[in-house]
Amino acid sequence: MSRYRIAVPALALLTLAGCGSSSGGGGDEPTNAPATTRAASEDKGPVCAGEESPEGLHVLRGGGFRLPGGGGVQYTGADADGTTRTATLRDGERYGSGQQEWTVGPGTGVTVSGHAYTVRQICSYRVVLEPKTAEDKAALTAAPESMKPPGGPANAPLCFTTNEAVLAAAAAGFPAAGEQLSLVGNGGVQRFPTGLSLTVSYLDTKTGTAGIAANCATIPVAAYKDVRVGDPVEFAGVGFEVSEITEQAVRLARTGD
């Protein structure tokens, strides 16, 4: 059989307010998370627009990020015409009915749960948001009480942070740059040192596509759908490129430090 699917937790969400085009959510929202990604072949690029900020937090495609002080934000959709790129952000760390969405471009300001951010970079696989205040930057870089994940929602300080020590520990859990990370497509969960877990949600050798889901602190932090060989993805601040899709596994070549 060339294709199989594995159930992945539906995205569910919290609270955001922003600048940019918006669309309010109504009572007709589905109870399950809608599709959040398009086939890679439909994306005309560029891969990224804008410049990455060293102080920015990374919201991964199809997933959510819990923000300091409460609330969260998700990267639910992308559009590119070959020259420019925009992203759809939704309020909250999880999917929920009746939530508001915003279409943003590089440089757009958004206010999330009373905290202001600037959209610094939009890529096919992530959005980089930079906090505008020193207080929010400090909250994101704060050191956790322990580098050992306690499990469940308590892993949040290790999952949603820009702290250099935490990101270094997460990066050390992956193969070295240039080496391969193999995710077996049998429904198993692969776990990493700072609480991240990865699962292959489906494989389709007929179309050469696959899905990869990531969770951390019980939050769906990424849902890469219809990835193909050559597509970029990111986990815990580390970049990868899809290098092979077989009936047994998805292999990722580490490209980031």
N, C-alpha and C positions, 0 to 999 in steps of 0.2 A: 504494500500500500504506500502511495507516494505522499499522503498527507494525514496527519492526525492533529487533534487539538486537545489541550489540557485546560481545564477551568482555571482562570486566574481571578483573584479578587477584584470585584468591580471598584472603580474609582469612586470615592465619596469625599465631600469637601467642607470649608468654614466661612471667612469674611473679608471683602476687599472693596475699595473704592478707588477709581482712577481717572486719569485724563486720557483722552483718546476716544475713539468711537465706542459706544457701549450698547449693549442689548440686555434688557431686563429679563429675568427668568419669570415664568408664570406657572400656574398650576398644572399645565399640560406636560411638564417635564417628565421623562421616563423615570421609572424607579431604578433602573440599572444605568451604569455609565454609558454614554454614547460613544461611538467610535471616535478616537482622538487623533488618529494619524492617517495619512494617505499613503498609497503605494509610493515607494521611492521613485519609481519611473515617472510619476506625475510632477515631481518637484523639479522645477526648471533652474533652481539655484539663484544666486550664489549660495554656497554652503553656509557662509556667515556674512552678516552685515553689521557694521559697527566695530568697536574695539573692546576687547575684554578688559575688565577692571580687576586689579589685584585685590581690591577690597570687596568685590562683588560676590554674591551668592549665586549658585547655579541651580536653576529650576530645569529639570530634565523633561524631555518630550513625553507627554502622556502621564506625567506624574505630578506630585505636589511637594511643597516645601513648607514645613512648619516655621513660622516667623517668630522672632523674639517678641515677648509681650503678648503672645496669643494671636490667633488667626493664622492664615496661610494663603498660599497662592499656587495655582497650577498652570502648566503650559499645555493647553489642550489642542491647539491646532496651529498650522503654519501655512503661509502662502508666499510664493516667490515667482517672479515673472522673468527671471534671467538677469535682472538688474538690481531690483530691490527685494527686501524681505520684510514681512510682518509676522506677528505672532498673535494668537488669541490666548489671553489670560483669563482665568476664572477665579472667583473668590473662594478662599478656603483651601485647606490642605487635602481635603477629600471631596469626592463628588457628592452632591446633594441636590434635590429638586429645588427649583425656584432661585437658583443662584445667578448672579449677574456676570457678564463677560465683557471684556474689552479687547479691541484690536489695537495693537501698539507697534511702533517702529523704534529703531534706535534713537535715543534721546528723549523718548516720551517719559513724562513723569507720572507716577502712580502713587496713590495713597492707600495703603493697606492697613486696615485696623488702626487707623490713626497715625501710621508711620509712613514717612515719605521715602520713595525710592526712585531712581532713574534707570530706565532701560538702557544699558550700555551696549549690549550685543545680542543679536538674535541669530541663532544657527538652526539648522534643520533638526538638531538633536538637543539643544538647550537654549535657555534664555539667561542672560547675566543681568542681575539687578544690583545696583549699588545703593546702599543706604545713604540718605542725605545728611543725617545727623551723626555727631561723634558718639552719642549715647547708643544708637542702634549699631554702629560699627563695633563698638566695644562689646556689646551683648553678643554679637555674632562671633567675635574672636575669643570670648571668654573660655578659659580652660575648664574642662569637666572635672568633677570631683575624683573620678577614676577613669583610667583608660580601658578598663575591663567592662564590657557591656553587661548590664544587669539582666537584660532580657525584656522583651515586650516594649510597651510605650516608654519605659524608663531609659531606653537607648537613645532617646531624642537628642541629648547633648552631644552624642557622638555622630548622629546622623545628619543634623541640621546645624552646621557650623562652618566658619571659615578659619578656625583655629589651626595653625600650622602643624602643631604636634599631632592633632587628630588626623588631619589630611595625610601626613607622612605615615602614620600607622596604617591608615586605610590603603595607601599606595603600596606599602610593604607587603600587604596581603595578596597582591596580584603578582603574576609573573613579571620578570624584568622587561624593560623596554625592548621591543623587537621580538619578544617571545610570545607564545600562544596561550590563550586561556580557552579551554575546551568546556563547553556547557552541554552535557549529555541530555538529549531530548527524550527522556523517559518519564518525565513528570517529577523527577527528583529536584530537591532544593540544594543549591550550593551556597554555603555560608562563609562570611568573611569576618576579620577580626573586630571591626567596629560596629557590627550588628547588621550589615547589609546582607541580603540574600537575593540570589538570582535564580530564575527559572525559565526554561524554554517553554513558551506557551503553545507554540505550534511549529511544525516543519512542513514545508511543501516543496519537495524536490522537483515536481513538475514545473512549477513557476520559478523555482530558485529563490523562494522567500521564506522568512521565518519571523517569529515573534519572540521578544525577550522581555520578561517582566522583572522589575526590581522592587523590593520592599525593604523598609528600614523603620524600626520603632512602630511596626504595624501600619505604616503609611505606604501606599503605593507611590514610590518615588520615580518610577519610569515605566513606560509601557511602549516599547519600540515595536511597531507593527509593520509588517511587509518589508523588513530590511533585506538587502541583497548584498552580495559580495562587493566590497569596496565602500559600503556605507559607513559613516562614522557614528559611534555611540559613545556614551560616557557613563561611568559609574564612580561614585565617591570621589569626584574630581579628577579621575584618570581617564584619558582618552584611549579609545580602541577603534580598530577598523575590522569590519566583518571580512574574514579571510577565506572562509569555507562553510558551506552548508551541505550536509549530507543527511541521509535518512536517520542517522544515529546522533548527530551532534551539530551544534553551531560553534565554529572556532573564531576567536577574536584575536587579532594581533595588537599588542599594546603599542600605542604610538606616543603616549604621554609619559612624562617623568613620574 
